[in-house]
Amino acid sequence: MTESAALDKLDRAILRRLQENGRETYDVIGAQVGLSASAVLRRVKRLEESGVVDRYVALVRPEAVGVGLTAYLNVRLEKHTEGHKRNPMEVFRASVQNWPEVVECAALTGEMDFLLRVVVRDMAHYSRFIMDTLLKHPSVQDCKSSFVLDRVKSTTAVPV
């Protein structure tokens, strides 16, 4: 079920409820969408098995755990690096997986190659990450940073 056309009105309603509260009971969801709990369970299992529902997580407020500074970094890579048999993009993609400060990484079109969302404790932590990790990476040529002043909208829900 990779195409959105395969989702009917009830599937979409269930997905909206799960995105609002992934711990909601099937009884409550069923009452909201007009199905029995067992029918909701069957639909949710199908959505999970088909990959529409990827996983369930707890969303943690960064400030509540001491990582209150968020920055977006545009990263440009060297096109050729010496000493690596792998493509610089592949080397960078593999490295990013091990950097806990990076909570999101997207490959981009245009002038820059990647956009990173980084969460850190403070400016000193940010500086250490940039100087000791990112800029020391053999594939990285340049980066430009923008700091988040205020989150105007923050959601993990996709429109269904």
Sequence and secondary structure as in RCSB ss.txt:
>XXXX:A:sequence
MTESAALDKLDRAILRRLQENGRETYDVIGAQVGLSASAVLRRVKRLEESGVVDRYVALVRPEAVGVGLTAYLNV
RLEKHTEGHKRNPMEVFRASVQNWPEVVECAALTGEMDFLLRVVVRDMAHYSRFIMDTLLKHPSVQDCKSSFVLD
RVKSTTAVPV
>XXXX:A:secstr
  SGGG  HHHHHHHHHHHH TT  HHHHHHHHT  HHHHHHHHHHHHHTTSS        GGGGT  EEEEEEE
EE S  TT SS HHHHHHHHHTT TTEEEEEE SSS SEEEEEEESSHHHHHHIIIIIITTSTTEEEEEEEE S 
 S        
